[in-house]
């Protein structure tokens, strides 16, 4: 029954799908077709429920009737009100339209008024202008009569600043004739004033009357003659600069050669010239700014620069003549071509002139930087409202002035010669330092390293003092070449001669002869490292060269750092262009790369020393291990304990051998060398170990020997010995095992913190060295 | 040594008479510009451009030298460390071509013997003013065993090709040399720096 009831509605839903909730969900046909009582009952039940629901809905609707009716009444009451509102709205619209029209009317009148007002103003302005014009005309005449040129110029200025169209319009008026006449008079006055001012200025200039010069200089801009005023004024200033410069040059030519500044007298003269011009700029910049406005300094300096160039040319010509600059350069070039030393120019002779040239250039750079700054800031003020194009145009003018002035070109030429001469100076002096190389007992390095770096530093320092970045970079490049090619070659050739190979016996003799050499060298004070005659000297030379190479590598890095900070200083003062920093960095990094080349050379030298001096001796000492049986019993073991068969002597031999190197090599190199030696010992010892046989006690003996060796080596180097001997230590562990299978306590998952450096095959190989281990057991091991 | 991100670093130096267009070639390549009315270079200019060739970052340090005589001693100091030299002349200027042997003597004297030299005839956009025929230049470059190319910095003709081809050749050269070097003596601590200019090795 329950199932039927549940199925019923589902079937009914399917039939009457989409039927409204008001109509019954059961159709008549369906009810008529029902035959089962249960179905009928169910249908009846549902119909009853539906009826109930419909009844409920109807009740709800009926309840709303009263509310709806009351609302309808309210609506009907509102009817007349709505009519009232409509009438009001129409009235309002009418009023708004009226007001709008009124407003428009008023505002158009206001506009007309405004127009009238403007025209009135213009009329007043024009009247004023015309009055002004008349006033100017009268004023100019009076002022000119009274020789009050400032006043006259002020009137002309007023006239010039009048709107030309106004004047044109005035002429068309009724009184055009009068105005025309006035204008004509005014123009005549303008021309007259221009002539007078120019004449007066010229007279004042001739008489050197500064107040009068300045007086008329101020008048030019009022007459619209900015360019002319500046050019005339510059002419006056140039004359002053020229006479002062001539005076100075005469003084120079008369200077006594013993004078303290005699060696840099031309640089001093240039300094005076530049300072003079700078002072002129400094003094007259305010007057130019005030009366000519900003952005005019460029014109003034451009004129001054012509005179500056003329004077620089004179000074430099004299410099070239007096100091024989070109001939010296020629000689340097010839000396570089020719290799014969007889005709070579002595580098020391070049020293003073090189210093003077760099000083001259430094002064020029300082001066150029000064005018650059002044002009730039003046343009900046003048161009604050200008377009980007105008600014760029001005920048171009400035660059052109700075780059193309004769001063710049002359200095570039002098520096060009300078670089060639400085390079020659450096190369030759370095060669000399190499030729005069000497070694003093007790020193690790020989004299040439210090000398060479002193020279290189001096030459780069001098180039730096020129304040020219390109000059500095060129000398850094040349220094890199000299160090990398020339000097490295010298050291390389010395190392190539090699460390004389000595046998064990030779070595013992070597110690005694080294003692005697020491005696003789103490008497002589020093001994020569060039002519290598005896083996001991050859050895000494080799070790000193290794030290030299290391110091070179260090010195280059130090030099680079020093130069970096020097350059930072120079750049922070505003010298050099935008790429200056990048250029210097690149050149310096090339120099730093040479330091690595010296490091490589050192490494190769040490390898050479290791393979020719250490290996041939250490190897036989280690081979002695083979003659000591490690297949031993209790008795031999205790005998070994009393009389050490191998390791103690080995340590003594090593110690003796290394004493020589420890004394002769710098700590860093010595340490690297002992590092190489310990690696060598580890490798060689492993080889002999694998050729030996062991008993249980023999293994113990080896373990003791290895521990002593490691303990000794730990004291002589700062390198980590344990790592190098890791394989040997592990081999000793294996040789010390009780049984073959005991290895499993240390292997694989049981290895704990221990990292095996031996392969399973190697473990088996070492296990096989134990005579008492059976090979079947070893084979059976699972590693 | 800075830890910059590149696989190769090469120094390229442009040389040749004044006014043949060295600066314009460099500007065109590095900035894509052709600045008209370029003033004469003072001393040396320095530009960097990193290009990618077959997935490898190649940093090109380009030194643009002044052609004027008075800067010669400055420019000469850059020859030795150069991996490549671009010797430039102006195809509309016979004089600039006639000076080439002089430039070659300078290269001979100052540059490393491993340096790669490229001959470049610039300004082919001014074809109607040509004074140096392509054939003449080609013959000259063949006789001197130089790579030869004609360019126009103005029209951007062959400029990219010039630098990229050069970079390719430098890479293959560097590979060969490091290979030779490694066989001769494995230098510890050489790292990445390409110093195949090393002339002497310890044997």
Interface residues (C-beta under 8 A of the other chain):
Chain A: X399 X400 X403 X408 X409 X412 X413 X415 X416 X417 X419 X420 X423 X468 X469 X470 X471 X473 X474 X475 X477 X478 X480 X481 X485 X489 X492 X495 X496 X579 X582 X583 X586 X589 X590 X592 X593 X596 X597 X599 X600 X601 X603 X604 X605 X607 X608
Chain B: X1 X39 X40 X42 X43 X44 X45 X46 X47 X48 X61 X69 X70 X71 X72 X73 X74 X77 X78 X80 X81 X185 X187 X188 X189 X190 X193 X195 X198 X199 X200 X202
